[in-house]
Amino acid sequence: MSRQVVGPLGWLVEATRPVSPAARRALERRWQELPEHVRTPAQTLGQFGVECEGTHGVFPRCNFTCTPCYHSADANRVRVDGAHTVAEVEAQMAYLARRAPHAHAQLIGGEVTLLDPDDHATTLAVMRRHGREPMSFSHGDVDFDYLNRLVTGPDGRRRLRRVSFAVHIDTTMRGRRGLRRVAREADLTAERARVAAMFARLRTERGVRTLLAHNVTVTPENVDQIPELLAGARGLGYGMFSFQPAAFVGDERRWRSDYSALDPDRIWERIEEGAGARLPYRVLQVGDLRCNRTAWGFYTGDRWVSLLDEDDPRDLAVRDALFTYLGGFHFSAPAPLVALRLTRVALAHPRLVGTALAWARRTVRRAGGWRRVLAERPRLTTFVMHRFMDASEVAPAWALLESGQMSPDPDVRAVQERLSACSYLMAHPEDGRCVPACVQHGVLDPAENAALAELLPLPRRRAASAT
């Protein structure tokens, strides 16, 4: 019978365990939840991580009027309330933490910077306390003062050591100061540079680690401008470029084009043109490929290099080893713990060291050799395309899924398959379930935001009611 190690040594053994039993169980559960058609060797869900999570019903209001917008018509009738946000995020993250001990989570609603900086910082702390790595979603039309107050407490001391932001900047947006209506994506390059510079300033002046992503809504009007958008932005400091083809979801008053004409292959070709490289998205799969395409890599100068070569069997073996030995690994844990846990993996499986070194040599060779890599500091850059579905498609498909039925109609069934493989979920602790983002925005948001407008009315509505 093995004896359990107790005391400081026992704590150290458990703390440096590469993957916790809870994380392993979460992976197994996630894999079992997935439909058969996405259980491929390349699937990250259930093999490497669980999913991306998002908040809902916390601050739906925004001070922009974008075309299109996935929020319902009542979203801007809801008051931004810090106490409500903190309480709702606490409940949602606590529920998600019971599903998995750690994951990436998006602090998303309307415009996150309408929150008071103290409430924003408190909410991020709540998310981290529940094992989440939060990313705040914003239009970026803020000044450095807001970001500085976010990371610095009332006592003037730094309270956040790292922040992640996803900033949405494109020509579909209305309300940006000094740039209310812009016809060309290239005309926004200076704004993208201004936002990136603020986060660089956080790093240099406040010592805050930052991760900055860039979101773009794709429409028939700007799809062919993607190459020049990326040509101007890819060297500014954004670690991810995420493109979302517009869908008929949200406030129908803001629909302007035939979004059904957006072909995913055409969009991906434009992204590749702007990236200056072929972007392999099948080597690592996130959910259903009809919903997500993701290419992980890095730039050395103007050359983008994939972290894994999908045509090299040795790289595919690296991927499989990554899933086997580091599936569920908490890479956002404190750096000393990450180093100790990786050391335990290497000691337990010494052949992995040789595998990793051989992969590094191949990757550096593809990047142009050690001299180039050392001269041109590599910049990790991920390209993503997320395709949301029309609300009119989602509603009947979800209703059938809720009743345990798969539709015989191939189009409805395709929507059901995509929903079942969703990689972006939102928690509903009140009824003990998580729902796909397409369901949240296309089915649940209208009633939820109408109720929030009564719970958190804007001041003018409160005054009118009192009268």
C-alpha positions, 0 to 999 in steps of 0.5 A: 500500500502506498503511503500518502506524503504529508507535510511540506514535502506533500504540499510540494509534490501536489503543487508541482504535479504537472496536471491535477486530477481535477484537470484530467477529469475535466478533460475527460468530461469535455471529450465525452461531451463532444460529438463524434465528428470532432473527436479527431487527433487534432482536436484541442478540446478534451485533449489539451484544454476544455473551452473558452468561457464568456460572461453574459448579462453583466454590462450589455450597454455600449457607447458605440452604434456598430453595424452590425451588433450582436446585442439585442435592442434592449442592451443599451437600456441597461445601466452599467452597475459595478456591484451587479457585474461583480456579483454576476461574474462571481456566480458564473465563474464559481459554476465554471470552476466546478466544471474545470479548475482553470480556463481562459474566460472573456469578460465581455458584455457591452463596453468593458471600460464603461465599468469604473476601473475599481469595479473592473479590477475587482471583477478580474480578481474574482475571475482569477480567484476562480482559476480563470485567465481573464481577457477584457473586451473593449472597443479601445476608445479609451485613454491611458489614464483609464488603463493606469487606474485599472492596474493601479490601486487607490494607494498608487501601488500596482494591483494587477501584474498582468492584463489581457485585452481584446480590442475591436477596431474596424470600419463597422463601428460608429462612435470612435472619437475623431473617427466616427465614420471611416470607409477604409480599414487602412484609415484606422492604422493610426488608431490601432497603433495608438491603442497598442502603444498604451499597452506598451506603456503599461509594460514599461512604466508600470511593469504590467505584463500584457496580452493584446488581441485585435478583433475585426467584424468582417462584412461584404464591404471590408472583406477585401480590405483585410490584407491592407488591415493586416499589413498595417497592424501585424507589427504593432504588438498585437498577439492575436488577430481574430476575424468574425464574419457578420451574422444575422444576430442581435439588433436587426435595425443594424443589419446593413448587408447580405452577410450570407454572401461571406464565404469562409474560404475567401475570408481565410484567403484574405487573412493569409494574404495579409499575414504573408503566409499560408495559415494551416488550421487543421493541425490544431482544431478548436471545436468544429472547423465550420465555426473556428479556424486557428493558426498558431505561429510567430513572426521573425521580421516579416516571415510568419512561421507555424508552430507545427508543420501539418505536413511533417509527421514529426511535428504531428508526433510533437502535437500528440505528445503535447496532448498526452503529457501536457493536456490540462497543464496550467500554463498561466500558473505562477512562473516558478510553478510552471518551471517546476511542473515542466521539470517533473514532466522532463524527468519522468519522460526524458525522451520528451527533451530530445523531441522538444529540441528536435522540434525547436531545430526544425522550427528555427530552420523554417524561420530562417535559422538561428542568426535570423531568429536571434536578430529578429525577436520572434513575435507570437501571433495567432490568426483566428476566424470565428463564424457565428450563426444566424439567430433564425438558424440557431433557435429551432436547432437549439430547441430540438437539442434541448428536447434531446432530438437530432433533426433529420433535416441536414441543414438543421442537423449541421447547426446542431452539430456545430452547437454541440461542438461549441468551444465558447460557452457561457454559464447559467448557474441558476439552472445548472448549465452552460450554453454556446455563445450563438445560443446566448446571443441569438436565443437568450439575450433578448429576454435577458436584456429586457429583464436587465433593463427593468432591474438596472434602468438608466437614470432617465428611465428611473426619473420618468417612472418616479414622475 
